[in-house]
Amino acid sequence: MRIGGLASGINTDEIIEKMMAAERMPLDRMEQDKTTLEWKRDGFREINKALLELDNMMLDMKLSKTYNSKIVTSSMESAVTATATSSAANGTYKIEVKELATSAMNVSVLENDQKININQTLEPGTITFKTYNEPGAEEEFTEHEITIDENDTIKDVLDKITEQDNNVRAFYDKPSGQVVLETTRTGKYNPAENGPEIDFSVDQSGFFTNVLKMTGKETGGTDASFTYNDGLTLTSKDNSYTLNGITFSFHDTGTSTLTVDNDTNAAFDSIMAFVDKYNEVVDVMNSSQREEKHRDFPPLTEAQKEEMTEKEIELWEEKAKSGLLRGDSTITNGLFSMRNSWYSKVETGGEITSLTQIGIETSSAYLDGGKLIVDEDKLRTALREDPDGVQKLFSNNEEKDSRGLVNRLEDSIEATMKSIERKAGKSTSTLENYTLGKQMKELNERISSFEDRLVRIETRYWNQFSAMEQAIQRMNQQSSYLMSQFGGNM
């Protein structure tokens, strides 16, 4: 703590503060330059983020299912529905569901108004049951063991059965007072003709028969059975079956005719979503080049912010950030490269070789920056009549003239992203690893050095004023002495 002006009456603090304000002006400019670099870095990274989102969408644009997705209609959806992969052949398929796959179930058999008391405490011990494995497994069945600990109730044991990895669940139905024991999977796995799926005949404790009052008479545990095109009868452990790229789902017994056809709408929606994302990215990049640069609005210093409202700060910084990336060659070259990716023809081996043939072209408006414009009717027609040709145009994984448009665009985007990364780095990059970071590091060093210099200057000012105060104090002391001497001689 320094206190000045005791001898002179001069407001030393205020004088030094004003002198230091002038000395700090270069420091304020360096801080503003640093803020500008940080804003530029963040602006570049936002563009790279948008490019990455577009780049991630390109994977779907290379897949066959994007262009050759299928739609399946059913004449009786209450009985059978289906989905199809892009490899499924178009046509009609007749499915007759004769029997649904069911889960096996065993329920307490009670007399009169008897109910199971699930809070009944059991004697410690072990219960055992077995379930059957998939056909062809090394072991025909698996034996499961549940330990009854001291003070365990029936409910505790039911929970243990359910929580164990055994394809079985057990629970209590309060209204009926019965315990339900059922498989969590459908289908018949026990090779014996009428054998149970949950086999507790191996249990010696009497838990299932005496405590839960179960007879071992199961219901369910059956495979699904259906006939395909009147000529092939098949079974399934669950209520679905995949055949020739089509997955049939069974909901009830009955006969349904299913029709497989190209899903033009799905392919159209995928392409339109990609075009929308591309145009969004172009808009982000192009806007950065059209923004007006306001040179009279440098970043605010902390002192300036203290004198302004939040709204005033927001409006000022909006202008200060505007146009920071304008004229940057990395962005302008990236836009040109992306736009150029669409122009060249693709040797697909078919009739479709250019983007305009499927109703897509780049905007002729200069300010649009090369956005894509879609003739929706023409695109739908191309997808309906030649989905393979559209796929090859976009995603042909070849080189040179046969390289698909999406692959060419991907090459362009990844090159642009690498250029931006060299300039602005990533969130995990250190300052030494990118160009703007190196400039910020240099500024940090200059700022640190200048702050040390300011400390020395301020110390010098205080020392000078202190010396002046001491000189004035001595003069005052001498004056007082002389006055006292003159007063004594009178």
Secondary structure, DSSP 8 states (H G I E B T S, - for coil): -----TTT---HHHHHHHHHHHHTHHHHHHHHHHHHHHHHHHHHHHHHHHHHHHHHHHHHHHSHHHHH-EEEEES-TTTEEEEE-TTS--EEEEEEEEE---EEEEE----TT----TT-B--SEEEEEEEE--TT-SSSEEEEEEEE-TT-BHHHHHHHHHHSSSSEEEEEETTTTEEEEEEEEES----STT--SSB-TT-SS-IIIIIS---S--B----EEEEETTTEEEEESSSEEEETTEEEEE-SSEEEEEEEEE-HHHHHHHHHHHHHHHHHHHHHHHHHHHS---TT-----HHHHHTS-HHHHHHHHHHHHTTTTTT-HHHHHHHHHHHHTTTS----SSS--SGGGGTEEE---GGGTS-EEE-HHHHHHHHHH-HHHHHHHHH---SGGG--HHHHHHHHHHHHHHHHHHHH--TT--GGGSHHHHHHHHHHHHHHHHHHHHHHHHHHHHHHHHHHHHHHHHHHHHHHHHHHHHHHH-
